[in-house]
Structures are given as structure tokens and as C-alpha cells.
Amino acid sequence: MNITEKVAYKWFIENGFKDEEIDFNRRRSVDFIVLGKPYEVKRIYRRNVLYFTEKQLRAFKKIDPTILIFRKNKLAGIYKFSNLPQKYHIETISLESTHLIRVREETFKELEKIKKEEGHTSFDSVIKSLLRNHREVEILRGDKK
């Protein structure tokens, strides 16, 4: 689970759902199924942007899940997908050109710390910055031209 999904899980527990009633699986189109009902967790990005994959958009038009929207790890709203307020801007992301990198928890926490301290908006940005810095050090040491 990512941080927002963990916050959502905690929200379910705090709102009276039992652990055995909460089914999390990041490989299906919705994050949670709670008592048979589909829930998707979204974090707000710049200016009320919510990102969905094309596959999610197709599926959500059929199953109309409840969307739990979080801003800075606090619940900002609960809406059915079909009734998302117009203040939220839906943007589609393509997963075709992305790859999954698995890291240990301690590495993830370090990346999160760098992301926050340096004002990055994504882990992709953090990794690009680290790679750029690595290349600059190589050049300064004369290891690479």
C-alpha cells in the first residue's frame, strides 16, 4: 500500500469497519472492496487534479465506485465516480511507458524524505535528480565524460 492507501485503510477502521471486511488489492481496478462495495483512493495533485488510468476510467463507468479523495493525507471528499464535482479535473495517465521498481521500506522512506525536503512532486522526479547528481559527480571525478 502507498501512503494514501494506508490513510484510507485507517479511515475505514476508524469508521467502524473490521479488518476482515476490508479487501485491498492494488492489481484490480479499485483499491478496496469493503462489504462488497468498490472503493478507489485518490490523492489530489496540483489544482484538484485526479489521475486515472484508461483502464480505470472504462471500468468505473460500469461499476461506479465510491472515490475517497485525500489532500495531504486528510480526507477531502467522498463521491461516487459518476458524481465527482466539476472542481476536480480528471487526467488520464498511461502505464504503458512506466515500470515498477521495488525498494526496501528504509529506501522508500529516504526517497520520501528527499521528495519532501527538495520539493519534488513525484518519485520519478526524485530519481531523475539523484541520477543527474550521480552523473555530475562522475564527471567531476573524471570517471565519465
Beta strands, then each sheet from edge to edge (+ up, - down):
strand 1: 22-24
strand 2: 32-34
strand 3: 37-43
strand 4: 49-53
strand 5: 66-71
strand 6: 74-80
strand 7: 89-93
sheet 1: 1+ 2- 3+ 5+ 6-
sheet 2: 4+ 7+
end
